[in-house]
Amino acid sequence: VTPGQWPWPRPPVPPVSPWWPSLVEGIVELHYPEDKDVAEDHELQVWVGEIFTYGVLGNEKSGKGKGLV
């Protein structure tokens, strides 16, 4: 098996429903009515930092700045 390839055929991925983005946006706006609310959520900012550190291995080119906002 070549590194980075599946040893079996990948299953098809269903397309994202067209209403999904608006559902997510509605939920986020319910909890964070303004950008400053996101910036002031310490736990959310720590979580984003963990995603950056462990999820993209600290790649500075990934676009992560000092926080989510």
C-alpha positions in Angstrom: 0.0 0.0 0.0 1.3 3.4 -1.0 1.6 5.8 2.1 -1.4 8.1 2.3 -3.7 5.7 0.3 -6.5 3.5 1.5 -5.9 -0.2 1.1 -9.6 -0.5 0.0 -11.9 1.6 -2.0 -13.2 4.7 -0.2 -16.9 4.7 0.5 -18.8 7.5 -1.2 -19.4 10.6 1.0 -22.9 12.0 0.8 -23.1 15.6 -0.2 -23.7 18.3 2.4 -27.3 19.3 2.5 -27.9 22.9 1.2 -29.6 23.9 4.4 -26.7 22.7 6.6 -24.8 26.1 6.6 -27.8 28.1 7.6 -28.6 25.7 10.4 -25.0 26.0 11.8 -25.1 29.8 11.3 -28.4 30.0 13.3 -27.0 28.0 16.2 -23.8 30.0 16.3 -25.7 33.3 16.2 -28.0 32.1 19.0 -25.0 31.7 21.3 -22.7 34.4 19.9 -24.8 37.4 18.7 -21.7 39.5 18.0 -18.1 38.8 17.0 -16.9 40.2 20.3 -18.8 37.4 22.1 -16.7 34.8 20.2 -13.5 36.7 21.0 -14.4 36.9 24.7 -15.2 33.1 25.0 -12.0 31.9 26.6 -12.9 28.2 26.4 -13.7 28.5 22.7 -10.4 30.3 22.0 -8.5 27.6 23.9 -10.3 24.9 21.8 -9.4 26.7 18.6 -5.8 26.8 19.7 -5.9 23.1 20.4 -7.3 22.4 16.9 -4.5 24.5 15.4 -1.8 22.9 17.5 -2.9 19.3 17.2 -5.2 19.3 14.2 -2.9 21.1 11.7 0.3 20.5 13.6 1.1 24.2 14.2 1.2 25.0 10.5 1.4 28.8 10.4 0.2 28.8 6.8 -3.2 27.4 7.9 -4.4 30.9 8.5 -4.9 30.8 12.2 -4.2 34.1 13.9 -4.3 34.9 17.6 -7.9 33.6 18.0 -11.1 32.6 16.2 -12.1 36.2 15.5 
